[in-house]
Amino acid sequence: MAEVIEIADPDDPRLDDFRDLSTADRRPDRPGGRGLVIAEGVVVVERLLASPFPVRGFLGVRRRVEALGDLPAPAYVASAEVMAEVVGFHLNRGVLAAADRAVQPSAADIADGAKRLAVLEGVGDHENLGSIFRNAAALGVDGVLLGPGCSDPLYRRSVRVSMGHVLRVPFASLDSWPGGLDMLRAKGFRIVALTPRAGSVGLADAGLRGSRVAVLLGSEGPGLTEEAISSADVAVRIPMADGVDSLNVATAAAVVFYAIA
């Protein structure tokens, strides 16, 4: 069991992995900075512990740290007030963990072992991204591939909103766009673009259940680009009531993920 260390000084340098989480240019989870993975709350920290991400340390109030049991890295115990000074806001969940990033598989490697994939274009909102990962884990999607304009899945808010499932659902960048879709097609995937445009096929009529499918999902607002839709094998829509033209991208993803299971 790792050492549990009482901390009373918010300026203690041993807490630097958790410092200034609300300050954009100093956050330790910035990919261009230290690039750490930050998990919040007992459930998410437990999922981090079960993941391949190497844990560096923990910070929390005593009862939250003790709820985690034996830990593989130093655990710093502090009052809620000291924690708030360190991270920059009051942390309702009571415990944080910091980890280094793990080596991610390639897009081709993920595709090789998958039957259902989500392929994202322009999903820059961290909460939407985290929700898509949570939906993917719940509904049996085997991996997430990130096209241009997507935010970092390991940003703290995405990890939190995903309830830690971003740490277990494989993801990779699809660097060639939309050329990378040809790689998926060559591996037997049917490329399905989700769009509310007229002329797209209704979800129930697209014959997707049971086949090898890669679902293209675009940013909220503009949706998929014309280039992405043109590169798909079929354009599919979720039928909706009059007066509603679209769903939140994470909600739409959940509907489609269920339909292709």
N, C-alpha and C positions, 0 to 999 in steps of 0.2 A: 504494500500500500504506500502511495506517495505521501509526502509530508504535508500536513495541514498547518498553515502559517497564518497567525493573526497579524492583520495590518491595520494600523491606526492612522498612518500618514498618507493622505491621498497623493502626495508627490513621490512616494516610494517608487524608484525606477523599476522594481520588479513587476509593477502593474502596467508597464508601458504598452503591452499587447492589447490592453483594453481601453486605452486613453483616447479621449476626444472623439468618440464614435459619432457625434453629431456635427463635427467640424469637417467640411468637405475636403479641405486641402491637407488634413492631417490624419484622416481616418486610417487605421491600420489595415482595413480590408480593401483598400483601393488597389486594383490590379497593377497600376503604375507605381505604387509605393511598396509597402511591405507585403501586400498581397495575402494577408492572413484570412482564414475563414473564421467567422465569429458566429457562435451558436448561442441562442438565448432561451432560457427556460429548461426545466428538467427534461421534458419529453424530447426537445430538439437536441439537447446535449447528449442524451442517451443514444439518439440516432447517430450523432457524430461519433460517439464511442464505438458504435457498431460498424462504422464506415472505414475505408482505407486512409482517411485523412489523419496524418500524425498529430496528435494532440500535444500542445505546448504547455498549457496550464489552465487553471480555473479561477474564477473570482465570484464569490457569492456570500450571501448571509449564511450563517452556520447551518440552519435547518435545511436549506436547499442543497448545500454541499453534501451534508450527511445523507440526504435522500438518494444521492448518486452511488453510495457504497464505496467500494475500493476503487481508487483512481490511479491512472498510470502516469500522472504528471503532477507537479506541485499545485496545491489548492490553496488559494489565498482567501481567508475569511475576513470580512469587514462588515461594518454597520451599513445600513441602507444609505445613510447620509454620506459616508465616505465613498461608497460605490457611485453615488450620484455625482460627486465632485470629480471622480475619475472619468466616468464615461460621458458626462455632460448632460445627463437627464436622469430622472428617477426611473429605475428599472423595476417594473411591477413583477416580473418573472423571477427575480431574486438570484439568478445565477447565470454566468457566462462561461463559455469555454472558447479558447483560441487554438487554432490548428494551422499547420502548414498545408499548402495545396498538394494534392496527390496528382500523379501522372494520369492524364485522361486518355481513354482509348481514342483511336481515330474514327472518323465517320464510317469508313469502310468496315472496320472491325465491329462497330455497333450494328451496322446493317447485316453483317454476316450471321449474327445470332438472333436476329429480330424477325418478328412477323408483323408487328404494328409499330410505326414510327410517327412522331410529330416533327414536322419541319417548319421552323419559324422564320418569318421575314419581317424585320422592322419592329419586333416586340421590344420596345425600349423601356416600358414601364415595369419597374422591379416587382410591384405587387402582382400585376398580371402574369409576369413570368413565373413567380413563385407559385401562384395558383395553378398555372398550367402543369407545373411539375407535380404538385399535389394530386391533381386530377389524373395525371398520367400514372402515378403510382397506384392510385385507387382503382383504376379501370384497366389495368393490364397493358399499358403501352410500354414497349420494351426500351425505348430510348428517345432522346430529343436531339435534333440536329439544328444548329443555329446558323441561319443565313445572315445577310448583311443587316446592320442596324439594330441588332439585338443587344440588350444589356447583359451584364455579367451575371450568370446564374448564382455565383458565389458571393455576390454582394449581400451584406448583412440582412437587408430587408427581404430579399428574395429567399434566403435561407429561412428566415422567420416565418414568412407567409406560407412557404411550402411545408411548414411543420417538419423541416429537416429532410424531406423526401428528395430534395435536390442533391442530397449527399448519397443517395442510393440509386436514383434513376440515371443511367449512363447518358452523358451528353458529349457533344463534340461540335466544333465549327465545321460548316460545310463551306470550305474556302472558295471553291469555284461556284459562281452563281450566275445564271441558273444551271450552268453546265454540270454541277455536282448531282443534279437530279438524274442525269443520264446514267451515272454510276448506280443509283438506286434502281432505275429501270432495268439495267443490265443484270441486277441481282434478283429480278423477279417481282419488284414492287410495282403496284399500280399507283401512279401519282395522282392524288386527288386534291384539287384546289377548292377551298371553302370560300364561297363568295355569294352575296345575296343578289347578284346581277340577274336580270331577266335572261331566260334561255338556259340557265343552269338546271341541272337535274335535281329533283327532290331527293333528300337523303334516303328516304325509304325505298326509292325506286332505283338507287344507284348500284345495288347488288354488291355491297362492300363486305358484308359479314362473312367471315371465314376465309377471306383472301388476304394476300400479303399487300398491305396498304401503307403508303406514306401520305399523311394528311398535311397539306400546306395551310398554315394559318398566318394571317397578316396583322399588321398593327391596327389598334383600335382607331377608328376615324377613316383613314384612306384605305385600309385593308391591304390585300395583296396587290402588287404592281401588275400591270398588264403583261410584263415580261414573264412573271411567275405563272400567271394564269395560262398564258399561251404555251408554257412549257409543260403543263400538266396533261394527263391523259383524259381527265374529265373534270368539269366544273360542277360543284355540288352546292346546294343551298339547303338551309333548314327552313321549312315552311313556317311562316309566322302570321299572326293576325294582322288585319288591316290596320295601318297607322303605325306599325313598328317595322323599321327597315333593317335592324341588326341587333345582335346581342353583344355583350361584353365578350372579348376574345377568349377569356378563360372559361366563361359559361358556355360559349359555342364549342370550345374544345371538349368540354365534358360531355356535351350531347353527342358529338361525333365519336368520341372515344367509346362511349357506351354502345353506339350503333354498330361499331366495327368489331366489337369484342367477340 
